[in-house]
Amino acid sequence: MQVALNNVTVRFGPVTAVDNVSLGIAPGEIHALVGENGAGKSTLMNALFGLVSLASGSISVDGAPCRWTLPQEAIARGLGMVHQHFMLQEHMTVLENIVLCAEPLGRFGFVDFARARARLDEIARTHGVKVDHDRLVGRLSVGERQAVEILKVLYREAELLILDEPTAVLTPQEKDRLFATLRSFRAAGKAIVLITHKLDEVMEIADRVSVMRAGHLVASSSLEDTSKEEIARGIVGGELPAPRTRRVQEPGAVVLAVDEIVVARRGRDVGPLSFQLRAGEIVGIAGVSGNGQSELVRALTGLAPAVSGSIALCGKDIVAFDVEARRRQGMSYIPEDRQRMGLALGASVSENAGAGHDDRNAFAAGPFLKHGAMADFARSLIERYRIRVAGPRAAAATMSGGNKQKLVVGRELSRNSPLVIAENPTWGVDIGAIDFIHGELMRMRDEGHAILLVSTELDEVIALSDRILVMYDGAIAGDVSGGEASRDRVGALMTSKSADALGKVA
Amino acid sequence: MLELIADPSFAASIPRFVTPILLAALGGALCERAGVFNIALEGFLLVGAFAAVLGAYFSGTPYIGALAAVAAGMALGLIFAEFNLRRGGDSIVVSIAINLLAAGLTTFFLRAIFDVTGAFSDPAIAGFAPVRLPLIEDIPWLGPILSGQSPLFYLALACVPFLHIFLARHRLGLRIRAAGENPQALRAGGVSPRRVQLLALVACGALCGLGGAQLSIANVNLFVENMSAGRGWIAVVAVLLTRGRPWPLFFIALLFGAVDSLSFRVQGLGLAQQFTDMMPYLATLIVLVALSWWRAKRTKGDAS
């Protein structure tokens, strides 16, 4: 299926999100679409899918112009999208999820599940994608869920597949499996659009690459005619930030000592976990999401009680402390979910910046807040972290994801605590902001703070950490020093805790 | 007390109390599964009861009465949908408004149409005759429960397995569950969750209408102001306790219906009416406590 976007422009109010973009997508081709967050990639694909309307321009499929206004028209025409945030019903089975909205009907509107099973068996034979039909989606791993999303698209006989950041949540092994599947689709003559941040993946699998920046298509060429560096320059619109040099330093005194802590979890408890974190070191916690990392973080920050074990922060046992007392004792926390835990979206930037500092005399006079001082502090954060926002009085909700994250990071790091717990600190933010946040974490480390970096982004953990703990199934499966960490080695630990699996790749 | 429970006429009266609760709860279950927080079942029942009397009185047949109740319930479902789904009103506020509207409207029309206050009773109100099931009625003890009930009781019974299969295997059932669980995903698939929720609300209205008809033209042949008397609320509790699953709902409705029936009976023993009126709610509380205790125990068992 040949799809062409001709001079497409999309506007949201006064903002032009996509500006006069023309793009051709050919069958039997993997077309990578890259660019920073907010560059317009997703908007462009949503326009192709009929989810947003075009201000001008047109879309044609196999030469025939299409003007759909509903996603089901695009689906009927053979377009399929695997969203970054899965669109699945967790309490339904795999089979129910796949047929939902495209149900094969038997009598009286009842669903003919037997027919659906037969079709899925056929798909499993041709493309090798298979997930047990009768399992509940809520019980599946992230990789399996993605396979369900792909099966949904295949079940609807899509000829064009759009995958939005499909590898962000996968282990290296799952990623390899996905790429094998995509190659099989390419061989079957399907067209594939791969939206991604990761240039290594583009180089590995794409046939063509298109780069977007600030709503414009800045480059589109076949992979042979370009290079990784050229693509990266196109994305950021200038020269790249220089690679960071890591200062070698001996870690100092123990800041955090975790001893045999066990945290309750539905199904199986997490732990017992023991590790130490010293001043001037970044310890990375790697692992596929859902292997106990969030339970560990909740126990450390005091958001959930530990069943047993002890946690010492700067020499003091903090197990009995509540969240506030732990923060006073010397802990900063950059939560994974900036929308719900990091910020109060309805409150102003200034109020959010002051949150957690409000016990200090600088921001409070008795029970009353000093709004002026808070606004000054917010302004200093906005300047220092280059946060794009109307001003300290603007609601936090008005910022983009990356700017929200910068505000949270700035607030927490400015507390100057001995311990910083950063949970997926660059999740969903663009390259420029990632670089900045990484730089700040490194600076804190060099200044002698202890940093616990919990991240599902393997490259991030490897790039920043002095030491990596890999979590698998509620336990620490491996302890790798930063120097000897490789994707393969850590990736193997992420999927299996057995030492012989490590032996095989090492 | 034991004598009373063993009394076959007590057993035979249980279905009359179970039916309205069960029908309303099944309707509520559809809303619950579709993600509509509908606590207006009380109002739906009351309007159904009134419409049933209206239809039965003017047509002379209880079936038209039941149809009128269904139509009135569906209309209320549409009103709920208009204010909640389309205009974005909070579902609790809309529910309370509908409950108040139902009480006021039925009282008003009672006066406007029949020119009476408090209650309307007339030989022209055609009630449902009991359905006798030839062989079954001879079974000892169970016979009088299963046989000789109103057609609405059998309909309610049939609705339980039907709804179970409907939710599991029907296209609309699947979509109702999807609308309740992750409407965003349903929308991405090209189906409007609001439309699905609208259908659930209308079906809920129909079922509640039938429940109301059971109250006014099967259990008795009259309409009394506020005659739903809290049964819609008990149905709401049943729905929330069972998270809208039809089979557990059936057993909870059975229990609540039996207690309701018992409370009616013990009034004859000279117990204060204030106390007997409390019984269904007391039973609800006991079930709530027992269930949460059982759930807590089960999750603890999972964790170890």
Interface residues (C-beta under 8 A of the other chain):
Chain A: L70 P71 Q72 I75 M81 H83 F86 M87 L88 Q89 E90 H91 M92 E96 V99 L100 C101 A102 E103 L105 F108 G109 F110 V111 F113 A264 R265 R266 G267 R268 D269
Chain B: R169 H170 R171 L172 L174 R175 R177 A178 E181 N182 Q184 A185 L186 A188 G189 G190 V191 T299 D302 A303
